[in-house]
Amino acid sequence: MDGIKYTVVTDKSIWLLSNKNQYTSNVESGSTRTEIKHSIELFFGVKIRAMNSHRLRGKGKRMRPIMGQTKHYRRMIITLQPGYSIPLFRKKRT
């Protein structure tokens, strides 16, 4: 699970999860689709039907007179086969 940074929780990602069984997460920009696919299938024990990805530019940040920007990142939308699911939130251990 080295390539996956975190899951994205927005209105659109929640709608995709509930209606189309699609999970949205941000991954490292250097990781490939096949690496992410194999790591998710092995770690969670699910079957992936399709993967869509797009690269998002970093946001602009100003530090006094110098204009810089944050790192670019990649977002993956993963569609699972029917009957499979990924637990998003773990229960807290006591």
LINVEN-V235749 format. One line per field, one symbol per residue. ss: DSSP state (H for helix, E for strand, - for the rest). psi: psi as a letter, one per 20 degrees, with the letter a starting at -180 (. if undefined). Layout:
ss = ???
psi = ???
This chain:
ss = ---EEEE---HHHHHHHHHH-EEEEEE-----HHHHHHHHHHHH---EEEEEEEEE---EEEE--EEEE---EEEEEEEE--------------
psi = khhpfrqpnrgghhghghhjlpppqprqhiqrghggghhghggilrppgqpqqqppqqqpppndippaqrqqrqppoppqqqiqqppgpqqpq.
